[in-house]
Amino acid sequence: MISKRVALRLALQMDHTNNSIKTSDFATAEQFKTTVSEKSFLYGVKPGVEFRILENSKISPYCGIEFSYRNMSSNSKYVGYISEWDPNTGETFYTESVTKVDGAWREIETIYVDYGYGPVLYNIISYTKEREFNSYGSNIFFGADFFFIRNMYVGFELGLAYEIINYKKIDVDISTEDEVQTLPSSKSSDFGFYYNNSIRLGVWF
């Protein structure tokens, strides 16, 4: 608290995700063990200031402004096998393929297309899931707290937010291909209303 009507606020955000399929997850007799390692780490800070409109009231409306910064890092690795059929011998050969993605996770969508003689299966591969980024923004917010007992309150909040998101480039290194594929960086912005979907519960010191 700076005064009875002015208060500083700070929100922190942190999220670490680790998905994996290891060789130890397979049966010992399994010859082709397809493994996955996906990691991402997100952190953010949101400092701000609140201005209380009423004093000594059970219902305490307020308004304020806050600024935000978020950063996500991400990488992934996939080990799979490519099958090739030799028409001369009738045998199928398998080649190990290692895909390393710096800046995102891989996502595979399976679709079926019917050309009239039966459905054909296609796998569409993209590399935008959990993509690395950093962002800057600011929010103007409005809210109200209800003091149900002395110095304890519940409340709600809504606001108007603007954010600029800088997506970093993605490098895809596939062991069975000669060149590293690079997806360029990009930028986007977001502007609109938001609401706090959790109920504020706190103590006034």
ABEGO torsion letter per residue (X at the ends): XABAABBBBBBBBBBBBBBBBBAAABBAABABBBBBBBBBBBBBBBBBBBBBABBGBABBBBBEBBBBBBBBBBBBBBBBBBBBBBAAAGBBBBBBBBBBBBGBBBBBBBBBBBAGAEBBBBBBBBBABGBBBBBBBBBBBBBBBBBABBGBBBBBBBBBBBBBBBBBBBBBBBAABABBBBBBBBBBBBBEBBBBABBBBBBBX
